[in-house]
Amino acid sequence: MPLNVPSVAATEVPDDGVLIDVREPDEWTAGHAPHAVHVPMGELPARLAELPEDGQVYLVCRGGGRSARATAYLNQNGWEAVNVDGGMKAWAAAGRPMVSEEPGAEPEVI
């Protein structure tokens, strides 16, 4: 059954929006939005206290599937969460800023 979650295009995520990246550590290291918070999807239930309880949060993964599931989970638990449609692939394609945790490496979406 497909998830019906609120979503926005990568270009619509505000620069000051709270962006939660639910990808795995190797994906995060390769490239992520500079202001994103890294909370791998498997750790999300244990790390809810780290998320702001008021205001909207945006969730992103590589292509949008994992973050859609995480968005649905947060919305069911009282957050106002929105999925970034197309994930980091769409983020990169839109020319949004990215950084890598690898010294000297160009950021990339893996």
Beta strands, then each sheet from edge to edge (+ up, - down):
strand 1: 7-9
strand 2: 18-21
strand 3: 37-38
strand 4: 56-60
strand 5: 80-85
sheet 1: 1+ 5+ 4+ 2+ 3+
end
